[in-house]
């Protein structure tokens, strides 16, 4: 894949360095996409199963628990990003002593700090019960579930240095293989424990087992894949402290803004419209969030790749051109991947939800539409924020977060004024509009920094992202017809068939109208190679395209 993301350099770039970037990014993105598709499939079946065994209010409580966990995770988010960025740069320079000093210093900070954070959270729990308006019947489950999830999550974060070291060393593919094992085990346990009547306690118990496996496998991977890794109190240095705080503090603030923006509609809904409203928002956002998890495979590899370029090549026109091409090509494929999922969700949200959940939730289809659109627009900013962070321009991310916060401060009160009361749909609409406004502003800013014109961005990234919506539009009426006139499982079969037809038609349209000749040749060659491995003879596809 990276031969397309980073074509052969036209200038005198250090070829061995460029080849390392192409090889690692291609491997990392490919495995990451497969892992995220598997995760999407596993998550697809969990919500309807859980909602068949627990109330919408209890499901809203589980969602709220993870919003809290996200904010708790801010305690080490900045350090995690520092690990990934600087380990990547140090590996490019073969300066493994500094990498070990950074990791050792970070661990001496995060382990005790996470313990203090949990103690504070434990003491504040009585106030949180009142703020969330948790019903008396749910308070027993709520205390056990929320506190256990926070403790599990903090334990994972405090030992996250080993995960981040592997990612920074350009071995994201190995991390994703480990992740696949963890979420498969968790999925199996969810169906067993919730099916046994454990409710949301079963969800937290499955999460505990997943985290234990995750931490153990990360430790094993770090030791086996990084022969240079050494963790010792003797490696703690002032220079590493300065690196962690100078870069990490900015990322920490950005992390707060990012998590606030990602969960704002549910965080606001919990005290204003209750846990049932939070549960409705979770139902409406679940599919768009799952769809967005696959394109994120690109951004998770962009930061270490850009840092590797930044660390291994001196500032030069060749370096800037490499980063620019990484941004433009990566954004193109990421936006197409996001539009593939979001376009189909926007076209037939009602039929998909009715078949998926087995029950109707008023307003959920509208939420799927606005969250799908805002998810794709939000993902379009991912390559820019990741690459700018990777090359050290971390402050540029504020050009997305701060306008988003400003728009929210205006849009959310307006939704209350227009509708006359607080509603889940009004809050969600305000969040979606704010995302659209701030994303457009940031994309213009990032394109200016990376020397990409508006016309070039439209032709290569934004314009092609509209194609899936046009291809999905003809399925609107047939989808509603089959769901209205058939039972759930027959309708599910029809929708699956429509999804397959949509995929094949979209592939044909993109192959004919979107790909450039070099892209078309590369993708045909990749398809031929995959088919040749599956079939015992040379594929007819390859022969028909003279590959």
Order of alpha helices (4+ residues) and beta strands (2+ residues): alpha-alpha-alpha-alpha-alpha-alpha-alpha-alpha-alpha-alpha-alpha-alpha-alpha-alpha-alpha-alpha-alpha-alpha-alpha-alpha-alpha-alpha
